[in-house]
């Protein structure tokens, strides 16, 4: 009887172990924070959240980013203040696609990683886990940028409320070693409709007041302390970026000058004169030139 009871206990312990293995677990800190300067947060199908080191961080320097000097100065200054332990703001980078928003954040990471700056990339679908991520890094000596790229929300998405609370509005105090940097093509991060304008009201003297719908749509953006806008490049700016990338690939000055007509045709075919298009052309041209 005792032997049967012992076997029953062993089987019960095995079953409990299997059940626990598939239940969501609290987010644990990585075993080695020195494995990388950048991390990705991933939620497994089991519900477990993990911080994975990025083994090959895309190299980018601040000097290689051209025609966005005003934006670069603001982001670099804010990041430097953060790393030095001075007051700094959460940042929302908005505007035209391919103009260097995410590249600028990567360049700041490369520039300030030796001083302890680290980056954690979080997809918008996993922003609901932001409080857990912040809790894990809150006692670390490094400074962490939580980065969400191409951020925008549809109506009712849960990540919207989580991000809004972390930025400003939660009962918990802000963690001094964490900032949120986000990029978006939308200034207000939520879709805007013509019907929203119907919620505006005005007084007898003509003063306009936005309604609750408008207030809700702009409230998240307003919680970012620093807004940095990016604009489409002119033809001359586009060609300057092309020249910079071609030079970085080892193309000589004469060939760079000769490449200008092709660069313009490339942009025309793509329907854009963005920095991304300039980089893609430079890779294609440099590859052909060195073949």
N, C-alpha and C positions, 0 to 999 in steps of 0.2 A: 504493500500500500504506500509506504514512504517512497519507494523507488518510482512508482507511477506518479506520485505527487511531484517528485523532483523533476521528472520529465515534463510534466505539465507546466511547471514554473519556467523551465528552460525554453519551451516552445512559446510561452507567453512573452518572455523577454525578447526572443527573436522577432516575434510579431510586432512588439512595441518598437524595436529598433528599426524595422522596415517602415513602419508608419511615420516615425520621427524623421527618417531620411527623406521623405517626400513632402513633409510639411514645410512651409516657408520658415526660414531661419533669420534671425536678426543679422543685419549687415555686419560682417567682420572686417577689421582692418587688414590690409595686405600684410603678408609675412615680411616683405622687404620693401620699404618705401624708397630705397635707393635703386630699385629695378628700372625706373624710368623717371623722366621729368613730366610725362603726360600719362593720363589714365583714362580708361573708358568705363563708364558704369553700364553694366548689362544685367538684365533680369532674366534668369533662366526660365524654361517652361514650367519648372517645378515651383516657381515663385521666388527662388533664392536670388538675392541681389549680390553681385560681386564687382569689385574694382579690378579691372584687368590692365596691366602695364602695356603701353604702346611701345613695342620693341623698336620700331623704325619711325621716329618722329620726323615729319617733313621739315627739311631745313629751310629757313627763311630769315633774311636779315632786314633790318629797318632801312638800310641804305639802298636795298634793291627795289623798294617800293617807291615809284615815281608818280608825280602829279597829284598826290594826296597829302601834301605837306601840312596843311592846316589840320586835317583829321589826324595825321600821324602825331603831330605835336600834342594834341589833346589826349589821345589814348596813351602815348608814351609817358606823358607827365603824370597822368592819373595812376598808371601802373607803377611808376617809380615811387610816388607817394605811398602807395600801398605796401610795396616791398620794404620801404624805409620805416614802416610803422606809423606813418602819418595818416590823417584822415583822407579817405578816398571814397569815390562813388561807384555804385553799380552802373554798368554802361550798356546802353542800347545803341547799336550801330544799324542804321537804316538807309535804304536808298537803292540805287540801280544795281542790278546783278553784275557780278564779275568786276567790281570796282575795287576789290582789295579788302573787304571787311574782315573776313576770316583770316586772310593772309596777314593782316596787321596784328591780329591777336597772336598768331603763331610766331610772328617776328618778335613781339614783346616777350613771349615765353622764352625764346632762344636768348634774347638779350639779358634777361634777368634771372634765368635759371641758376647761374652761379651764385646769386644772392639768395637763393632759396625759394624762388617762384616755381609753383607747380600748377598743372592744369588738369581738370577732370571734365571730360566731355560727356554730356547727358542728352539723350534724345528727348524730344518733347513728350513722347509717350510715357517716359519714365520719370517725368518731373514730379509726379506724386510721391516719389521716394526721396525728394530733396532733403526733408528733415533728417532722415537716417544718414544720408551722405554727410551733411553738415555736422551731425553729432560725432561721426567717426573721426573726422579731421579736426575737430574743434580744439583738441589738446596737443596737436602737432606743432612743432616749432616753425614749419614751413608756412608760406603764404599760398593759398589755393584760389585759382580762378575756376569757378564752375561755368563751363562754356556750353551754350546751346546754339547750334547753327541753324540758320534758315527757320527761325521761330515764327509761327503763326498758329492761331487757334480757330477752330470752328465752334459754333455755339454749343455750350454744354460740356466741353472737354474738361476732364478733371484736373489736368495739369495746370490749367489757367489759375484755379483757385490756390493750388499749392505754391506756385511761383509768386503769386500776389502776396500770400501770407509771409513767405520767406523774405521778400524784398522789404516789406514794411507793413505791419499790421498784426503780426503774431504777438502773443503775450510773452514769448521768449525773446530775450535780448539778442541783438545782432552779434554774430561771432566775428571778432576782429581779424581773424586770419582767413576769411572767406569773402570773396566778391563774386557777383554774377555778371558775366559778360554774355550778351546775346546779340545775334545778328538777325535781321529781318528785312524783307522787302516791303512790309507794311509798317507805317508809322505807329498805328494803334493796335497792331497784333491781332485784332479781331476783324472779321469781314464787316464792311459798312454798306448799308443799303439806303436807297432813296427814302424809304418809309421812315427811317430813323429821324430824318429831318422834321417829321410831323410832330415829334415830341418836344421841339423847341417852343418856348413861350416868350412873350415879350410884354413889358409893362407899357403903360400909357405914354411914357416919355420915350419909348423906343428901345429901352435896354433889353438885350437878348439874354435869355437863360436857357442853357441846354437841359433837356429832359433827362429822366433817369436812364433811358437807353443809351444816350450819348455819354453820360457820366460814367456808366459802367464800362463802355468801350475804351475810354481814354484813361481810366483809373489805373490800369496796369502799367501803361507806358509812363505815367507820371511818377511811378514809384522808382523808376531808374533815375538816379541823380544826374547822370550825364547822358545827353543825347548827342550823337555824332551822325551827321547826314553825309551821304556820298552821292555824287551826281554823275550823269553820263559824261564820258570824255569827248572833247572836241577832236577834230581830225589831227591837229598838231600834237595834242596830248597823247592820242593813240599812237602816232608814229614815234613819239619820244619813248613810249613804253616798249614798242617793238624794238627800237634801237638798243635800249638798255638790255633787253633779254637776249638779243642776237649777240651783243658784246659779251654777255656772260657765258654764252655758248662758244665763244672763241672766234666769231665771225669778224673779219677785218672791216675797217671803216668804208672802204670802197664797195665792198659787197653789201654792207648795211645800207648805203645810199642807193645802190642799185635795186635793193629789195623793196623800196618804198611803194612803187606801183603795184607789186604783187600783194603787199600788205593791205593796201586799200581795196583791192579786188576781193581778197580773203574776207575782209570785214563786211563788204557789200553782200557777199554770198551768205554770210552768217547773220546779216541783219543787225549787227551790233559792233560798236567800237570799244568794247570793254577791255579791261586789263586781262581778263581770262582769254579772250579771243586773241589778243596780242601775244600772249604767252604760247598759245596753241600754234599760231602761225610761226613764231620764232622756232619752236621745236621742229616743225615740219621743214622750214627753210634750212635751218642749221643741219638737220639730218641729211637733206639732199646735197647741201654744199660740201659736206665732209665725206660724202659717199665715195 
